[in-house]
Amino acid sequence: MVKDAFNTFFRKKPALILMALRKGVRARYGSLLAKEVDCTYSHAVKILQSLEKYNLVAFEKKGRIKLIKLTTKGQEIADSMQKIRDMIN
């Protein structure tokens, strides 16, 4: 029930990606995030590009790998989403 209410307020995959990035202290890469939120890599990349457009995530190139981390704005939004999720709980 809590998950259904959360999904009512937020698009599921983008919200899950923000929440997954919020959990970690380290930056993650796209294929790992795709696995965590159970979507294809290409779908995760599209979502991440949208999140980058809104300045919620930043990409950092490390060799051949692009690491993804939350920006300050992204962290604030993810924290707010967690508060809402906790209130629904």
Secondary structure as the mmCIF struct_conf table of DSSP 4:
data_model
#
loop_
_struct_conf.conf_type_id
_struct_conf.id
_struct_conf.beg_label_comp_id
_struct_conf.beg_label_asym_id
_struct_conf.beg_label_seq_id
_struct_conf.end_label_comp_id
_struct_conf.end_label_asym_id
_struct_conf.end_label_seq_id
HELX_RH_AL_P HELX_RH_AL_P1 VAL A 2 PHE A 9
BEND BEND1 PHE A 10 PHE A 10
HELX_RH_AL_P HELX_RH_AL_P2 LYS A 12 LYS A 23
BEND BEND2 VAL A 25 ARG A 26
STRN STRN1 ARG A 28 TYR A 29
HELX_RH_AL_P HELX_RH_AL_P3 GLY A 30 GLU A 36
TURN_TY1_P TURN_TY1_P1 VAL A 37 ASP A 38
HELX_RH_AL_P HELX_RH_AL_P4 TYR A 41 LYS A 53
TURN_TY1_P TURN_TY1_P2 TYR A 54 ASN A 55
BEND BEND3 LEU A 56 LEU A 56
STRN STRN2 VAL A 57 LYS A 62
TURN_TY1_P TURN_TY1_P3 GLY A 63 ARG A 64
STRN STRN3 ILE A 65 LEU A 70
HELX_RH_AL_P HELX_RH_AL_P5 THR A 72 ILE A 88
#
